[in-house]
């Protein structure tokens, strides 16, 4: 860790740590935590957060590995009536824990989706076959520590950026920047194409700058220095457009939260590029609802006669924007969107991929999976990519981004 990052780390620690003095030990965070309810290995957010933090050396780490069983879902911070940054305290303590002990190789590898995407995309067919083969997956579990049943995405074999290079966004009076993220680029390029089509239908010229990972998986796995490098690089790529007054929209609600808040609060990246990018970044559903409120959203929506269960993921709720997807669904004639109002699907990014945490992840998501199946729908909706993969895995019902339903209702498929 260089001097600048060490000072940033200490500054963020003091800022977040100060909030623990507001903890009155009411245990509301404990009662809402889905992970402490699912496993005795995690004693709860209050215990490993504000309570334990009071006894930690501010420059040292927690000796208690139970801290690593916190998923980082952020529910504890959202429900705390005293405004204690519980999840952020836990995240920083976990970062210090792994900085002292050394981040495991598995955690380093699964936290670099852009690297795996670049390596695997040219060989998507064989790679997807291998990841679907039970013998290979058993071997990966034994050697790599990734559970044999964990919901790994399929590589698309073509990147969204390859599509974007050939696409010419029409000249329009308004311009917007699209931050697609790693999952859209390597796993769901069709989602990126649908997002661009929806934005263009609403009168925007869509700019798609060069971009890489936001660093969130690295942050979640304790690699704070590497996460800072990634988020600074991404911010430097997006900042010139933000300075020109262009808004930035993202289809990954977790990646947009990283730019909006988490890199500032948890990593304490004091960077002018990130500051202006943060102020201009929106979740795509959030942005479309803002357009509707201004009377600027195209409303030529055709009926979709379907019942669709909707799950608002933890990271989406971390934005503090309500549930804009549900507001958009209400505009689609014939669509019966059912807000399942369940806390967590259990995947928590890479948490549920890990051999020792997979069963916990599935136990947390069990109620959600049952509700999705009970709805009897052919499709479910969710804003977060890893949550969509988890819902599909746990319920057997394909899950799509809300933008896909809007795309269908706009009848943009050609």
C-alpha positions as CSV (number, residue, x, y, z in Angstrom):
1,X,0.0,0.0,0.0
2,X,1.5,3.3,-1.0
3,X,1.4,6.5,1.2
4,X,-1.6,8.1,-0.6
5,X,-3.7,5.0,-0.3
6,X,-2.6,4.4,3.3
7,X,-3.7,7.9,4.2
8,X,-6.9,7.5,2.3
9,X,-7.5,4.2,4.2
10,X,-6.9,5.9,7.5
11,X,-9.1,8.9,6.6
12,X,-12.0,6.7,5.6
13,X,-11.6,4.6,8.7
14,X,-12.0,7.5,11.0
15,X,-15.0,8.9,9.1
16,X,-16.9,5.7,9.0
17,X,-15.7,4.6,12.5
18,X,-17.0,7.8,14.1
19,X,-20.6,6.7,13.3
20,X,-20.4,3.7,15.7
21,X,-20.7,6.1,18.7
22,X,-24.4,6.5,17.7
23,X,-25.0,2.8,18.2
24,X,-27.4,2.3,21.1
25,X,-27.4,-1.5,20.8
26,X,-31.0,-1.7,19.9
27,X,-30.3,-4.9,17.8
28,X,-32.5,-3.8,14.9
29,X,-29.7,-4.6,12.5
30,X,-29.4,-8.1,14.1
31,X,-33.1,-8.8,13.6
32,X,-33.0,-7.7,9.9
33,X,-29.7,-9.5,9.0
34,X,-30.5,-12.4,6.7
35,X,-27.1,-14.0,7.1
36,X,-26.8,-14.2,10.9
37,X,-30.2,-15.9,10.8
38,X,-28.9,-18.5,8.3
39,X,-25.6,-19.5,10.0
40,X,-24.1,-19.5,13.4
41,X,-20.7,-18.7,11.7
42,X,-21.8,-15.0,11.5
43,X,-22.8,-13.7,14.9
44,X,-24.4,-10.6,13.4
45,X,-23.7,-7.1,12.2
46,X,-23.7,-5.4,15.5
47,X,-21.4,-7.9,17.1
48,X,-18.7,-7.8,14.4
49,X,-19.4,-4.1,13.5
50,X,-19.9,-1.3,16.1
51,X,-19.5,-3.6,19.1
52,X,-16.2,-5.2,18.0
53,X,-14.9,-2.0,16.4
54,X,-14.7,-0.3,19.8
55,X,-12.1,-2.9,20.8
56,X,-10.1,-3.0,17.6
57,X,-6.8,-1.3,17.1
58,X,-7.7,1.3,14.4
59,X,-4.5,0.4,12.5
60,X,-4.9,-3.4,13.0
61,X,-7.3,-6.1,12.0
62,X,-9.9,-8.2,13.7
63,X,-8.6,-11.6,14.7
64,X,-12.1,-13.0,14.3
65,X,-12.7,-14.7,10.9
66,X,-16.4,-14.6,11.5
67,X,-16.3,-11.1,10.1
68,X,-15.7,-12.6,6.7
69,X,-19.2,-14.2,6.8
70,X,-20.7,-10.8,6.6
71,X,-22.0,-10.6,3.0
72,X,-21.8,-6.8,2.7
73,X,-25.4,-6.6,1.6
74,X,-25.9,-3.3,3.5
75,X,-29.3,-4.1,5.0
76,X,-27.9,-3.3,8.5
77,X,-27.0,0.2,7.5
78,X,-30.3,0.7,5.7
79,X,-32.4,-0.2,8.8
80,X,-30.2,1.4,11.5
81,X,-32.4,4.1,13.1
82,X,-29.3,5.9,14.4
83,X,-27.5,6.2,11.1
84,X,-24.6,4.0,12.0
85,X,-22.5,2.9,9.0
86,X,-22.6,-0.8,10.1
87,X,-21.9,-2.4,6.7
88,X,-19.2,0.1,5.9
89,X,-17.5,-0.5,9.3
90,X,-17.6,-4.3,8.6
91,X,-16.3,-3.8,5.1
92,X,-13.3,-1.8,6.2
93,X,-12.6,-4.2,9.1
94,X,-12.7,-7.1,6.6
95,X,-10.3,-5.2,4.3
96,X,-7.8,-4.8,7.2
97,X,-8.3,-8.5,8.1
98,X,-7.3,-9.6,4.6
99,X,-4.5,-7.0,4.2
100,X,-2.9,-8.6,7.3
101,X,-3.5,-12.2,6.5
102,X,-3.2,-12.0,2.7
103,X,-6.1,-12.2,0.3
104,X,-6.6,-15.9,-0.8
105,X,-5.8,-16.6,-4.5
106,X,-9.4,-17.7,-5.1
107,X,-10.8,-14.4,-3.9
108,X,-8.3,-12.5,-6.1
109,X,-9.3,-14.5,-9.2
110,X,-13.1,-14.4,-8.8
111,X,-12.9,-10.6,-8.1
112,X,-11.5,-9.8,-11.5
113,X,-14.4,-10.4,-14.0
114,X,-12.9,-8.3,-16.7
115,X,-9.7,-10.4,-16.7
116,X,-11.6,-13.7,-16.8
117,X,-13.8,-12.2,-19.5
118,X,-11.0,-11.2,-21.7
119,X,-9.3,-14.6,-21.3
120,X,-12.4,-16.7,-21.8
121,X,-14.4,-14.9,-24.5
122,X,-12.4,-16.2,-27.4
123,X,-12.9,-19.8,-26.1
124,X,-16.5,-19.3,-24.8
125,X,-17.8,-22.6,-26.2
126,X,-15.2,-24.9,-24.5
127,X,-15.2,-22.8,-21.3
128,X,-19.0,-22.9,-21.0
129,X,-18.9,-26.6,-21.6
130,X,-16.3,-27.1,-18.9
131,X,-18.2,-24.9,-16.4
132,X,-21.3,-27.0,-17.0
133,X,-19.5,-30.3,-16.7
134,X,-20.0,-31.9,-13.2
135,X,-16.6,-33.5,-13.2
136,X,-14.8,-30.3,-14.0
137,X,-16.9,-28.4,-11.4
138,X,-16.0,-30.9,-8.7
139,X,-12.4,-30.4,-9.6
140,X,-12.8,-26.6,-9.5
141,X,-14.4,-26.9,-6.1
142,X,-11.6,-29.1,-4.6
143,X,-8.8,-27.0,-6.1
144,X,-10.2,-23.6,-6.5
145,X,-12.8,-23.4,-3.7
146,X,-15.7,-22.4,-6.0
147,X,-18.7,-24.5,-5.1
148,X,-19.7,-27.0,-7.7
149,X,-23.3,-25.9,-7.8
150,X,-22.7,-22.1,-7.6
151,X,-24.5,-20.1,-10.4
152,X,-21.6,-19.2,-12.7
153,X,-22.7,-17.1,-15.8
154,X,-22.1,-18.3,-19.3
155,X,-19.7,-16.3,-21.5
156,X,-21.5,-14.9,-24.5
157,X,-18.6,-15.5,-26.9
158,X,-19.0,-11.9,-28.2
159,X,-18.6,-8.8,-26.2
160,X,-21.0,-5.9,-25.9
161,X,-18.1,-3.6,-26.9
162,X,-17.8,-5.5,-30.2
163,X,-21.4,-4.8,-30.9
164,X,-21.0,-1.1,-29.8
165,X,-18.1,-0.6,-32.2
166,X,-20.4,-1.4,-35.1
167,X,-23.4,0.4,-33.8
168,X,-24.0,4.1,-34.8
169,X,-26.2,5.9,-32.4
170,X,-28.4,8.4,-34.3
171,X,-27.8,12.1,-34.0
172,X,-30.1,13.4,-31.3
173,X,-30.6,16.6,-29.3
174,X,-29.6,14.9,-26.1
175,X,-26.5,12.9,-25.3
176,X,-26.0,10.3,-22.5
177,X,-23.2,8.0,-21.5
178,X,-23.7,4.3,-20.9
179,X,-21.6,2.5,-18.3
180,X,-22.2,-1.1,-19.2
181,X,-20.0,-2.9,-16.6
182,X,-18.3,-6.3,-16.9
183,X,-21.4,-8.5,-16.8
184,X,-23.0,-6.8,-19.8
185,X,-19.8,-6.8,-21.7
186,X,-18.9,-10.5,-21.3
187,X,-22.1,-12.3,-20.2
188,X,-25.2,-10.3,-21.3
189,X,-24.3,-8.2,-24.3
190,X,-28.0,-8.4,-25.4
191,X,-28.9,-6.4,-22.3
192,X,-26.6,-3.6,-23.3
193,X,-28.1,-3.5,-26.8
194,X,-31.6,-3.3,-25.3
195,X,-30.5,-0.5,-23.0
196,X,-29.1,1.5,-25.9
197,X,-32.3,0.9,-27.9
198,X,-34.5,2.1,-25.0
199,X,-32.3,5.3,-24.5
200,X,-32.3,6.0,-28.2
201,X,-36.1,5.5,-28.4
202,X,-36.3,8.3,-25.7
203,X,-34.3,10.7,-27.9
204,X,-30.7,10.2,-26.8
205,X,-27.5,9.8,-28.6
206,X,-25.7,7.1,-26.6
207,X,-21.9,7.3,-26.0
208,X,-20.1,4.2,-24.9
209,X,-16.6,5.1,-23.6
210,X,-13.8,2.6,-23.1
211,X,-14.2,1.2,-19.6
212,X,-13.1,-1.6,-17.3
213,X,-14.2,-3.1,-14.0
214,X,-15.4,-0.7,-11.2
215,X,-13.5,-2.6,-8.6
216,X,-16.5,-3.6,-6.5
217,X,-15.7,-7.3,-6.5
218,X,-12.2,-6.6,-5.3
219,X,-13.4,-4.3,-2.5
220,X,-15.9,-7.0,-1.4
221,X,-13.1,-9.5,-1.3
222,X,-10.8,-7.3,0.7
223,X,-8.4,-6.2,-2.0
224,X,-8.8,-2.4,-1.4
225,X,-5.6,-1.3,-3.1
226,X,-6.5,-3.1,-6.3
227,X,-10.1,-1.8,-6.1
228,X,-8.9,1.8,-5.8
229,X,-6.8,1.3,-8.9
230,X,-9.7,0.0,-10.9
231,X,-12.2,2.7,-9.8
232,X,-9.7,5.5,-10.4
233,X,-9.1,4.2,-13.9
234,X,-12.8,3.9,-14.7
235,X,-13.5,7.4,-13.3
236,X,-10.7,8.8,-15.5
237,X,-12.4,7.3,-18.5
238,X,-15.9,8.6,-17.7
239,X,-15.0,12.0,-16.2
240,X,-14.4,13.9,-19.5
241,X,-18.0,13.2,-20.5
242,X,-19.3,14.2,-17.0
243,X,-17.4,17.5,-17.2
244,X,-19.2,18.2,-20.5
245,X,-22.5,17.9,-18.7
246,X,-23.4,14.4,-19.8
247,X,-25.2,12.1,-17.4
248,X,-24.1,8.5,-17.0
249,X,-26.5,5.6,-16.7
250,X,-25.7,2.0,-15.7
251,X,-27.6,-1.3,-16.0
252,X,-25.6,-2.8,-13.2
253,X,-27.1,-1.4,-10.0
254,X,-24.2,-2.6,-7.9
255,X,-21.5,-1.1,-10.2
256,X,-23.4,2.3,-10.3
257,X,-23.6,2.2,-6.5
258,X,-19.8,1.8,-6.4
259,X,-19.4,4.9,-8.5
260,X,-22.1,6.8,-6.6
261,X,-21.1,6.0,-3.0
262,X,-19.1,3.0,-2.1
263,X,-15.8,4.0,-3.5
264,X,-16.2,7.3,-1.7
265,X,-17.4,6.0,1.6
266,X,-15.5,2.7,1.9
267,X,-12.4,3.2,-0.2
268,X,-12.3,6.9,0.4
269,X,-11.0,7.6,-3.0
270,X,-10.4,11.3,-3.0
271,X,-10.3,11.9,-6.7
272,X,-11.7,14.8,-8.7
273,X,-12.6,12.5,-11.5
274,X,-14.6,10.2,-9.3
275,X,-16.3,13.1,-7.6
276,X,-17.8,14.5,-10.8
277,X,-18.6,11.0,-12.1
278,X,-20.3,10.2,-8.8
279,X,-22.5,13.3,-9.1
280,X,-23.6,12.4,-12.7
281,X,-24.2,8.6,-12.3
282,X,-27.6,7.1,-12.3
283,X,-29.1,3.6,-12.2
284,X,-30.9,3.3,-15.6
285,X,-34.4,2.7,-14.1
286,X,-33.8,5.7,-11.7
287,X,-33.0,7.9,-14.7
288,X,-36.0,6.8,-16.8
289,X,-38.3,7.5,-13.9
290,X,-36.8,11.0,-13.6
291,X,-37.5,11.4,-17.4
292,X,-41.1,10.4,-16.8
293,X,-41.5,12.8,-13.9
294,X,-40.4,15.6,-16.3
295,X,-42.8,14.4,-18.9
296,X,-39.9,13.4,-21.2
297,X,-40.3,9.6,-21.2
298,X,-41.7,8.0,-24.4
299,X,-45.0,6.4,-23.4
300,X,-45.8,4.5,-26.6
301,X,-45.7,1.3,-24.6
302,X,-47.6,-1.8,-26.0
303,X,-49.4,-4.3,-23.7
304,X,-47.5,-7.1,-22.1
305,X,-50.0,-9.6,-20.7
306,X,-47.9,-11.2,-18.0
307,X,-47.4,-11.5,-14.2
308,X,-43.8,-10.9,-13.3
309,X,-42.4,-11.3,-9.8
310,X,-39.8,-8.5,-9.1
311,X,-36.9,-8.6,-6.6
312,X,-35.2,-5.3,-5.6
313,X,-31.6,-6.4,-4.8
314,X,-29.7,-5.2,-1.8
315,X,-27.3,-3.0,-3.8
316,X,-30.3,-1.3,-5.6
317,X,-31.9,-0.4,-2.3
318,X,-28.5,1.0,-1.2
319,X,-29.0,3.8,-3.7
320,X,-31.9,5.2,-1.6
321,X,-34.1,5.7,-4.7
322,X,-37.1,3.6,-3.9
323,X,-38.0,1.0,-6.5
324,X,-38.0,2.8,-9.9
325,X,-38.4,-0.5,-11.8
326,X,-41.8,-0.9,-10.2
327,X,-42.7,2.6,-11.3
328,X,-41.7,1.8,-14.9
329,X,-43.7,-1.5,-14.8
330,X,-46.8,0.4,-13.8
331,X,-46.6,2.2,-17.2
332,X,-46.7,-1.0,-19.2
333,X,-50.3,-2.0,-20.1
334,X,-51.3,-5.5,-19.0
335,X,-48.2,-6.1,-16.9
336,X,-48.8,-7.3,-13.4
337,X,-45.5,-6.8,-11.6
338,X,-45.5,-8.3,-8.1
339,X,-43.0,-6.7,-5.7
340,X,-41.8,-9.7,-3.6
341,X,-40.4,-7.4,-0.9
342,X,-37.8,-9.9,0.2
343,X,-34.5,-8.7,1.7
344,X,-31.8,-10.8,-0.1
345,X,-31.3,-13.5,-2.6
346,X,-28.2,-14.7,-0.8
347,X,-25.6,-14.4,-3.6
348,X,-24.0,-11.1,-2.5
349,X,-21.8,-10.8,-5.6
350,X,-19.1,-13.5,-5.2
351,X,-20.1,-14.5,-1.6
352,X,-22.4,-17.4,-2.7
353,X,-19.8,-18.7,-5.2
354,X,-17.5,-19.8,-2.4
355,X,-17.4,-23.4,-1.3
356,X,-17.8,-22.6,2.4
357,X,-20.6,-20.1,1.8
358,X,-22.8,-21.6,-0.9
359,X,-25.2,-23.4,1.5
360,X,-25.6,-20.2,3.5
361,X,-26.3,-18.3,0.4
362,X,-29.0,-20.8,-0.7
363,X,-30.6,-20.8,2.7
364,X,-30.8,-17.0,2.7
365,X,-32.4,-17.0,-0.8
366,X,-34.8,-19.9,-0.1
367,X,-37.9,-17.8,0.7
368,X,-37.3,-15.7,-2.5
369,X,-36.9,-18.8,-4.6
370,X,-40.2,-20.2,-3.3
371,X,-42.0,-16.9,-3.9
372,X,-40.8,-16.7,-7.5
373,X,-41.9,-20.3,-8.2
374,X,-45.3,-19.6,-6.5
375,X,-45.9,-16.7,-8.8
376,X,-46.1,-19.2,-11.7
377,X,-44.6,-16.7,-14.1
378,X,-42.4,-17.6,-17.1
379,X,-39.9,-14.9,-16.1
380,X,-38.9,-12.8,-13.1
381,X,-37.2,-9.4,-13.0
382,X,-34.3,-8.1,-11.0
383,X,-31.8,-5.2,-11.4
384,X,-28.6,-6.9,-10.4
385,X,-26.8,-9.4,-12.6
386,X,-25.5,-11.8,-9.9
387,X,-29.0,-11.8,-8.3
388,X,-30.6,-12.6,-11.6
389,X,-28.3,-15.6,-12.0
390,X,-29.0,-16.7,-8.4
391,X,-32.8,-16.4,-8.8
392,X,-32.6,-18.4,-12.0
393,X,-30.4,-21.0,-10.3
394,X,-32.5,-21.2,-7.1
395,X,-36.0,-21.0,-8.6
396,X,-35.6,-22.4,-12.1
397,X,-37.4,-19.3,-13.4
398,X,-35.3,-17.1,-15.8
399,X,-34.7,-13.7,-14.4
400,X,-34.2,-10.6,-16.6
401,X,-33.3,-6.9,-16.1
402,X,-36.3,-4.6,-16.0
403,X,-35.0,-2.9,-19.1
404,X,-35.8,-6.0,-21.1
405,X,-39.5,-5.8,-20.2
406,X,-39.5,-2.1,-21.2
407,X,-37.7,-3.0,-24.5
408,X,-40.3,-5.6,-25.2
409,X,-43.2,-3.1,-24.5
410,X,-41.6,-0.5,-26.7
411,X,-41.5,-3.2,-29.4
412,X,-37.9,-2.4,-30.3
413,X,-36.9,-5.9,-31.4
414,X,-37.2,-4.9,-35.1
